[in-house]
Every structure is written in C-alpha cells, then in structure tokens.
Amino acid sequence: MNTAAPGLRVDQVHVWRGDRHVLRGVSLELGSGELIHVSGANGAGKTTLLRVASGLMQPEQGSVSWRGRSIVSAPAEYQGELAYASHEPALKGDLTALENLRFMVGLKRRVDSDELLATLERTGVAALADLPTRVLSAGQRRRVTMARVLAYRAALWLLDEPFTNLDAAGSALMSSLLEEHVRQGGMVLVVAHHDLNLATATRRLELQG
Amino acid sequence: MSIGPGEAFSLMLRRELALSFRRRDQLLQPLVFFLIVTTLFPLSLSVQLSLLREMAPGVLWVAALLASLLSLDALFKNDAEDGTLEQLALSGQGLTVLVMAKTLAHWLVSGAALVLVSPVVAEALAVPTEAFPVMMLSLALGTLTLSWLGAIGAGLTVGLKRGNVLLSLVVLPLAMPLLIFGAAATDRAISGTNPAGALYLLGALCVLTWTLAPFAVSAALRITLE
C-alpha cells in the first residue's frame, strides 16, 4: 500500500441536481491512517459526495485529486487504489459468492481462489462461498461485498452505509475491519447515519444539504 | 499485480457467458422466438414452395432482427440496477474493453445461436441448400452489427423507465441497412446470382460498428452513471 503521498483531496465541490444545489462548496482532505465519517440528513448529498470522490460523477465546480493529481487526469491509477461500495451490493445472484469476487476483483488484480476464500473467511461467509448469492440474506450479501472491498487491497475505501442490514456481530466485524484498515495506513470515507464508535480517531463531516 | 486489457476482456467474456448459461430462460427466449416466428410463415401461407422461397430472405431477416432486440434491453440494465456498472466503471479497466466483451458475449448467445439454427428454418422456407453458406454468413455479419447498434441503444436508455420501447425506436431505424443488404445477399444466393456486393456492405457495416460503437457505448454508460 503506497502511503507516502497526501491522499484524497476534495476541493470546493459544487453539485446541482436540476435546481437543487446538493453539494455547496464541500472540501475535505483525507490522509494516510485517517477516517472521515460523513453524516447528514436524507438528501444532504452524502452519496453524491462519495460518487464525486470516486469519479463516477463530475462536479459542476471544484476538483478531486488523489496523491496530488486530478482523478480525471489519471483515472486508472486512482481506481487501482480505490475500493467503492455503494448501497447496491453489485453481486450477481446467479453467480456464487466466490465467482462474484473472482470476476470483479480479477479486473483489478490477479487473484487466486484460496486468497478469496481466506477473505470470505475474514468476513464470516466462507461457508457460503459456493452458494449463488441470490439465496443469501441481505446481511450475508453485505459481508460478501465487504470481502470484495478487502480483496481489492485498495488504500482508499469509499463506503456508503456499510452497516446496513448487518446484525450486531456483523456491525462489530465491520467496525474492526475499518479500524484495522486505518491502523495499517489506509484511508476511509464512510457514510453512516449512526455513530461509528471506533477505537481509532475519526473526523466527522456533517453535510447540511 | 494489475491485469492488462486482454485479460480483462477475457475475464469479462467468461463472466458474461457464465451468467448467460445460468439464466437459461433468457438464453433461449430469442432463439425460440426466432424459430416460432419463422415457422409460422410456412404454416400460414400457401404451400407453394416458390412463394415461400421468395419470401424467405425477408422472413429470416425480420425474425432475426426482432429476436436480437428481445435480449438487448437487459444488456446493461441488470448491471445498472445492482450496482455492477459502477464497479466496472471503477475497475481500473477501460469501460470500452469491458463493453466489447459484454457485447461479444451477447452476440455469442443470441446472434451466433440464431445463425446456427437458421439452416433448420431455411429448410422449412424452401431455401436451397446451396444458399445456406451465404445466408449464414450474412446473418452472422448482420447480427454482429446489430449487437453493437443495440448496445448503443441499450447504453443510451439504460437509466430510463420503459427504456425498451425507446430502445426499439432507436435501434430499428439504424438496422434498416442491415435488413436491406442482408435480405439482398440471401435473395441473390437463393436466385444463384452473385451476393458479393451485399456481403461486402454488411462486412463494412460490421467493421464500422465494432471500431466506433464501443466508444459510443462506454460514453453513453458514463453519462448514465452520472
């Protein structure tokens, strides 16, 4: 994991959706070993901020840079260090959990089944690796999604409501994964409605909408 | 270690084929539609072989066109709905390469399958066996091109409600040259005249779409993602 450079910088980002000014000059800097918890009311622009930070959406004004370079000028480099998990699990119901991971992680880097199984083991769903994901519960699918984030081995995690559908054990697991990633020098921008209660230091960004 | 575009293409192609073969109902739908529509004609028309033979190119091509359209709506829709499209766009691989793999997979399970069953249908329409190679070649070129025209339409309409109606309105006019040249090539092969001109034009359209359409489709998908 390359942790020498400054990391993610979102600078004075403005986004409009029709007449609605969703993001009003939002700025943030995220360095190695940092986590920013993005919160705010429904419609405040939390998901929009993550989409802008990921490069999926271009802001009308402002810029996003990664390690000092605009993410527009070097998208492949940025995407190589990025793990994005949205509301949707991005899992194919007709493929097994292992196949889903193999095909999607395989687009980022070479990976073998043993490693993916070990990652599924870490998120507590290794026993379900050979089942089609359509038969998994929403919480189990969330764990598979988190396994994909881990398997990407990315420096930057952009997570949209990662605790949704998780039971108490799943939430504890998610918290420990976030803490571990931050301790190892990773960066996390996470949208969550509730307090994260992490042992590691976190910063909070409250969006007003 | 990151992977190159070739490996990404191969991985994506295998993924799409695996998905297609697990959804057998979707896989068989265009094929069954093609078979039913084309066999309705010999059943409903006169038993005069000459009339059937005369109509065969048009029947084959219209049925192939409509059958291909059936499966195009789902080309990107499922990926957009379940969040896969976002993951693909952020995979670090060019969306163009991934789109090429998806479209080739679509052709293999729809267009190529139609080409393979076309001799059976042609037999029912009294098409002489000597015309089969030209008919199959023209259908192969035509359905390959159609997959790309459909991919453009699917990319443009993926985020819309009732996008399938708009998809048909976008794709059908663009597919008219295919219908004309494809039916002409098959007709000439049946009548024993030289079909080369029509085949060359179909080939040119195929090359044109395979070189330009991937960029148009990936641009359309990026707009949808925004």
Interface residues (C-beta under 8 A of the other chain):
Chain A: S54 G55 L56 M57 Q58 A76 Q79 G80 L82 Y84 S86 H87 E88 P89 A90 L91 K92 D94 L95 E99 F103 M104 G106 L107 K108 R109 R110
Chain B: M1 S2 I3 A8 L11 M12 R14 R15 A18 L19 R22 R23 N78 E81 D82 G83 T84 E86 Q87 L88 A89 L90 S91 G92 Q93 L98 L225 E226
